[in-house]
Amino acid sequence: MLQINDSNYEELVSQNKPMVLDFWATWCGPCKKVAPIVEALANDYEGQAIIGKVDIEESEDLPMKFGVRNIPTILFIKNGEVVDKQVGAAPRPVLEEKLKAILQ
C-alpha cells in the first residue's frame, strides 16, 4: 500500500492523476476497518488513480493542509482540488462510487 507523506505528496500530485488519500493512525479502530477496502480499491484501480494512506502521526503537514480533524478521513482529489470526502468508516460501494466520480 502506498504511503503518502509530507515529503512525497507534491511529487505524487504533480502526476496529474486523481488521488485518494486515506488519513489514519495505528490506534484508530474504524481506520483498521476501512483499510482493507482502501487496499482493494488501490489494487483494482492501479494505474488509474493514486491511492494511498497518510499516517497522521508521521505526517503533520498534510492533515493541517486539508483540515483533517477526525479519522478516518478519506479525501478524493481531482486536478489538485478536494472534490469529495468521507469522514468515518464507510462500505466499499460508497467509497468506490466517489472514486469512480473523480475518474470521469
Backbone hydrogen bonds in HBPLUS format (Angstrom, degrees):
<---DONOR---> <-ACCEPTOR-->    atom                        ^
c    i                          cat <-CA-CA->   ^        H-A-AA   ^      H-
h    n   atom  resd res      DA  || num        DHA   H-A  angle D-A-AA Bond
n    s   type  num  typ     dist DA aas  dist angle  dist       angle   num
A0053-LYS N   A0002-LEU O   2.90 MM  51  6.36 155.6  1.96 166.4 169.3     1
A0004-ILE N   A0053-LYS O   2.78 MM  49  5.68 166.1  1.80 151.1 155.4     2
A0009-TYR N   A0005-ASN O   3.09 MM   4  5.83 135.7  2.29 159.9 165.9     3
A0012-LEU N   A0008-ASN O   3.13 MM   4  6.33 156.7  2.18 150.8 157.3     4
A0013-VAL N   A0009-TYR O   2.85 MM   4  6.10 165.0  1.87 163.2 167.2     5
A0014-SER N   A0010-GLU O   3.07 MM   4  6.13 139.7  2.24 139.3 149.1     6
A0015-GLN N   A0012-LEU O   3.08 MM   3  5.58 162.3  2.11 112.4 118.0     7
A0016-ASN N   A0013-VAL O   3.20 MM   3  5.87 164.7  2.23 118.4 121.1     8
A0050-ILE N   A0018-PRO O   2.84 MM  32  6.27 162.8  1.87 160.9 162.7     9
A0019-MET N   A0077-ILE O   2.83 MM  58  4.93 162.7  1.86 142.4 148.3    10
A0077-ILE N   A0019-MET O   2.78 MM  58  4.93 173.4  1.78 152.1 154.5    11
A0020-VAL N   A0050-ILE O   2.80 MM  30  6.25 152.7  1.87 156.8 159.8    12
A0052-GLY N   A0020-VAL O   3.01 MM  32  6.40 164.7  2.03 173.1 175.6    13
A0021-LEU N   A0075-LEU O   2.95 MM  54  5.12 154.8  2.01 141.6 149.5    14
A0075-LEU N   A0021-LEU O   2.85 MM  54  5.12 154.4  1.92 146.7 150.6    15
A0022-ASP N   A0052-GLY O   2.92 MM  30  6.20 161.2  1.96 152.8 158.9    16
A0054-VAL N   A0022-ASP O   2.75 MM  32  5.79 166.0  1.77 141.5 142.1    17
A0023-PHE N   A0073-THR O   2.80 MM  50  5.22 169.4  1.81 164.8 161.7    18
A0073-THR N   A0023-PHE O   3.36 MM  50  5.22 152.8  2.44 131.2 138.9    19
A0024-TRP N   A0054-VAL O   2.99 MM  30  6.20 161.2  2.02 154.4 156.2    20
A0056-ILE N   A0024-TRP O   2.92 MM  32  6.02 165.8  1.94 171.6 175.9    21
A0028-CYS N   A0025-ALA O   3.15 MM   3  5.44 166.7  2.17 115.3 118.7    22
A0032-LYS N   A0028-CYS O   3.29 MM   4  6.66 147.0  2.41 145.1 152.9    23
A0032-LYS N   A0029-GLY O   2.99 MM   3  5.31 123.5  2.32 105.8 119.4    24
A0033-LYS N   A0029-GLY O   3.24 MM   4  6.62 141.0  2.40 144.1 155.2    25
A0034-VAL N   A0030-PRO O   3.13 MM   4  6.43 147.5  2.24 146.2 153.2    26
A0035-ALA N   A0031-CYS O   2.97 MM   4  6.04 134.8  2.18 144.3 156.5    27
A0037-ILE N   A0034-VAL O   3.07 MM   3  5.38 124.6  2.39 107.0 121.3    28
A0038-VAL N   A0034-VAL O   3.08 MM   4  6.40 160.8  2.12 159.1 164.9    29
A0039-GLU N   A0035-ALA O   2.93 MM   4  6.16 161.3  1.97 156.2 161.7    30
A0040-ALA N   A0036-PRO O   2.97 MM   4  6.08 153.7  2.04 139.0 145.7    31
A0041-LEU N   A0037-ILE O   2.97 MM   4  6.25 158.8  2.01 150.4 156.0    32
A0042-ALA N   A0038-VAL O   2.90 MM   4  6.13 152.8  1.98 146.4 154.4    33
A0043-ASN N   A0039-GLU O   3.05 MM   4  6.34 151.1  2.13 145.5 152.4    34
A0044-ASP N   A0040-ALA O   2.89 MM   4  6.12 165.5  1.92 152.7 156.9    35
A0045-TYR N   A0041-LEU O   2.88 MM   4  5.86 148.3  1.98 149.5 156.1    36
A0048-GLN N   A0045-TYR O   2.97 MM   3  5.45 154.9  2.04 129.9 137.7    37
A0049-ALA N   A0045-TYR O   3.34 MM   4  6.28 146.1  2.47 168.2 171.0    38
A0058-GLU N   A0055-ASP O   3.03 MM   3  5.49 140.0  2.19 110.3 120.7    39
A0059-SER N   A0055-ASP O   2.97 MM   4  6.13 152.0  2.05 158.4 167.5    40
A0065-LYS N   A0061-ASP O   2.74 MM   4  5.92 160.5  1.77 156.3 162.8    41
A0066-PHE N   A0062-LEU O   3.04 MM   4  6.21 156.7  2.10 154.9 158.9    42
A0067-GLY N   A0063-PRO O   2.90 MM   4  5.77 106.6  2.45 133.1 149.5    43
A0068-VAL N   A0063-PRO O   2.83 MM   5  4.85 153.1  1.90 144.6 148.3    44
A0067-GLY N   A0064-MET O   3.18 MM   3  4.98 154.8  2.25  98.1 105.8    45
A0088-GLY N   A0072-PRO O   2.70 MM  16  5.10 177.9  1.70 165.9 165.2    46
A0074-ILE N   A0086-GLN O   2.78 MM  12  5.08 163.4  1.81 148.6 154.4    47
A0086-GLN N   A0074-ILE O   2.83 MM  12  5.08 151.4  1.91 143.4 152.8    48
A0076-PHE N   A0084-ASP O   2.87 MM   8  5.08 162.2  1.90 154.4 148.5    49
A0083-VAL N   A0076-PHE O   2.84 MM   7  5.89 159.9  1.88 162.2 168.5    50
A0084-ASP N   A0076-PHE O   3.38 MM   8  5.08 147.4  2.50 140.1 140.0    51
A0078-LYS N   A0081-GLU O   2.89 MM   3  5.42 156.1  1.94 157.3 154.7    52
A0081-GLU N   A0078-LYS O   3.01 MM   3  5.42 165.8  2.03 118.3 121.1    53
A0094-VAL N   A0091-PRO O   3.12 MM   3  5.71 129.2  2.39 116.3 127.7    54
A0095-LEU N   A0091-PRO O   3.37 MM   4  6.75 162.9  2.40 153.2 157.7    55
A0096-GLU N   A0092-ARG O   2.75 MM   4  5.84 166.4  1.77 168.9 173.4    56
A0097-GLU N   A0093-PRO O   3.02 MM   4  6.00 151.3  2.11 137.6 144.4    57
A0098-LYS N   A0094-VAL O   3.29 MM   4  6.57 156.7  2.35 144.1 149.3    58
A0099-LEU N   A0095-LEU O   2.98 MM   4  6.22 152.3  2.06 146.3 154.5    59
A0100-LYS N   A0096-GLU O   2.86 MM   4  6.07 162.5  1.89 151.5 155.6    60
A0101-ALA N   A0097-GLU O   3.11 MM   4  6.30 147.3  2.22 140.4 148.8    61
A0102-ILE N   A0099-LEU O   3.12 MM   3  5.45 127.6  2.41 102.8 115.2    62
A0103-LEU N   A0100-LYS O   3.15 MM   3  5.08 141.7  2.31  95.8 107.1    63
